[in-house]
Each structure stands twice: as C-alpha cells, then as structure tokens.
Amino acid sequence: MTEKEKSHAGLLYQPNVHELIEERNIKTQKLYEYNNINPLNTEEREKIIKDLLGKVGKNCIIEQPFFCTYGYNISVGDNFFLNTNCKLMDAGKINIGDNVFIAPNVCLVTEEHAMNVEERIQGLEYAHPVNIGNNVWLCIGVIVLPGVTIGDNCVIGAGSVVTKDIPPNSLAVGNPCKVIRSLK
C-alpha cells in the first residue's frame, strides 16, 4: 500500500513522503490564490474551490482565510457555508452534508499522531474520517476530532470539543461535547 492508501484505510502512515509532500505543495499554492483573491470576485473564488475540494455542491460559500491539508478529501453538499478562519485537516475523508453552517474558527481534524513515542518522533500518524450530516450548525470555535460523526439536524455549541459521535437531532455542548437535549 502507498502511504496515501494507508491514510485512507485508517492505518499508521508516513505523511512526509514525496507524493504527499507534492500534493500538499499543490494545495498550498491553490490556497494562496484563494485566500488572496478579491473577496468580491465570487466567480473566481468558486472556480478555485471547485478545483481544490473533492466534491462541491450547489451554493457553496467558503470565506477567507481558509485552510485544508489536501482539499481533495473534502466533500461538501448543497447550501454549505464555511465562515472565516476555518481549518479542515483532511488527511482522512471529511464528508459534509447539505445545509450545513460552520461558524468562524472551527477545526475539523482527521489526523492524529501516533501514541507510541518512537513512531511519533518518526512523524507517523493516523487519519480517521469526519462525517457531518445534513442541516447541522457548528457554532464558533468548535473542534471536531478524528473519527467523529455528527448526525443530521444537530447544533454544536460554541467552543465545544467533539470527541465522540453525536446522534441526530441533538443540541450538544462542552469540552468534552455532550448532548444536553433533543432538537425534535
């Protein structure tokens, strides 16, 4: 398996190999162009985002500045809004449904370093997908950790650190993030 294939399989992999470094360099150039384009040039912004991300639905708005690890591992549905200064760390897949609103300073993280100190010193890491359902609102400063799924129709409160799956139709808050009530 290649290191890229290992990352998509959730296996320990080395991100600092030529292929992945080159892909991050390409992404870095695209992000530079995107983050430095006139914010009012919506046509050019849309063109760059469609080239950068793996899948982009209709009516997708990603405010500047924006950061991602590779871009091609990110899939967003229709009516997607990502506010300023968000980071989508996509060594693993990030799947985002329709009608999702993400506030400023949110981080969706798929990669984690090895717990074994020798492996960590070598730069080895794991990647686990993050899945965000339809009709979800992530409030300002939310952090979603590797391997988490947030169900449809959820609201995640400001500053929450989501360490475990959140079931559909939930209001969840805190560090660690916990469901406090149903939104049905």
N, C-alpha and C positions, 0 to 999 in steps of 0.2 A: 504494500500500500504506500501511496505517497503521503507526505506529511499533511497535505490538504485533505486527502481522503480519511486519514486518521482523525483529523479535527472534526470532520462531519459525522464520523462514527462515534464520537464521544471518547476516543482513545487518547492516551498521552501522546503528544506530538511536539515537534520542534518547529516553532514559528519562524526561526531565524535561518531558513534555508533560502537559496537563491530564488526559487519560484515564488515563494510567499513575500519575500522582500520586494521583488519586482512588482508584484501585484499591489502591495502597499504603496510603492512609489508612484504607480499609475494613479491610484486613488488619491494620493496626496496632491498631485497636480490637478486633478478634477475638482477636489475640494477647494484648492486655492482659487481656481477660476470661479467656482460657485460663490465662495464667501467674499470675493472681491468684485463681483458684478454689481452694477447698479440695482438696488432692491426693486426699483420700479420697472425694470426690464423683465417682466414676468414671462415673456416668451422664451428668452434665453435661459432663465432660471429653470423653467420646465424642461427644456431640452437637455440641460446638463443633468438634472435629477433623473430623467428617464434613462440617460446613458450610464449614470453612476449606480443606481439601485437595480436589484434583480427584477422586481415587478412593481409597477406603479399603477394604481387605479385612477379613476377619473376624479378631478377636483382635488388634487394633492397640493398642499402648501407646506413647504419646509422653510422656515425663517432662518435667516443668517445671524450669527455664525452657526454652522452645523459641523459635526464630526462623526465619522464612522471608521471602522477598521479596514474593511474591504469594500463595502457597498453592495456587491453582488449577492450577498447572503441575506439581504433585506427585502421583504415583500410587504407592500402596504396596499390596503384596499381602497375603495372609493371614499370620498369625503374625509380625507385624512388631513389633520392639521398638527404640525410639529412646531412649537414655539422656539424662541431663541435659545442658543447656548446648550443644545441637547447633544448627547453623545450616545450613539448606538454602536456598541462594541461587538461587531458581528463576525468574529472568527467562526462562530456557530450560526445557525439559521435564526433570524428574527422574523416572525410572521405576525403581521398586524392586520386585523380585520377592517371592516367598513365602519365609518362614522366614529373614528377614534380621534380624541383630542388629547394632546400631550402639552402640558404647560412648560414654562421655561425651566432650564437647569435639571432636566430629567435625564437619568442614565439607565439604559437597558444594556446589561452586561451578559455576554455568553461565555467569556473566557475566565478561567481561574488557574492560578499557578498550582503546581504540584505541592502536596503537603510534605513529601519526603525532601529533606533539605538538600541532598545531593542532586536530585532531579531538578529542584527549584533553582539551584545555583547554575545548572546547565541551561536554564531558560525554558524548560519543558512546561507545558500547560495542557489543560483540557478545555474543550468547548462543549457547552450544552445549550440546546435551543431555548429561546424565549418565545412564548406564544401569547398574544394579546387578542382577545375575542372582539366581537362587534360591539359598537355602542359603548365604548369604555372611555373614561376620563381619568387621566393620570395628572394629579394636581402638582403644583410647583415643587421641585426638589425631590421627587420620588426616585428611588433607586430600586431597580428590579434585578435580582441576582440570577446567575446561570441556572437553567433548567426549570424556571418558573413558568406556569401557565396562569393567566388571569382570564376568567370566564367572561362571557357576554354580559353586557349591561352593568358592569362594575364601576364604582368610583373608588379611587385610591387617594386617601387624604394627603395633604401637603407634608413633605418631609419623611414620608413613610419609607421603610426599607423592607421590600417584599422578598422574603427568604423562602416561602413555601407557596404552593398553588392557592389561588383564591377562587372559590366556587362562583358560578354565575349569580347575577342579581345581588351582589354584596356591596356594602359600604365597609371598607377596611382601612384602618389607620394604624400608625405607630411604628416603633422600632423594638422588636420585630413587628411587622404588619400583621394585624389580626382583624377578623371580621367582627364588626360591632353591631350590625343589623342587616336585615334583608331589605332590598330595594323594590320588592314586588308591589 
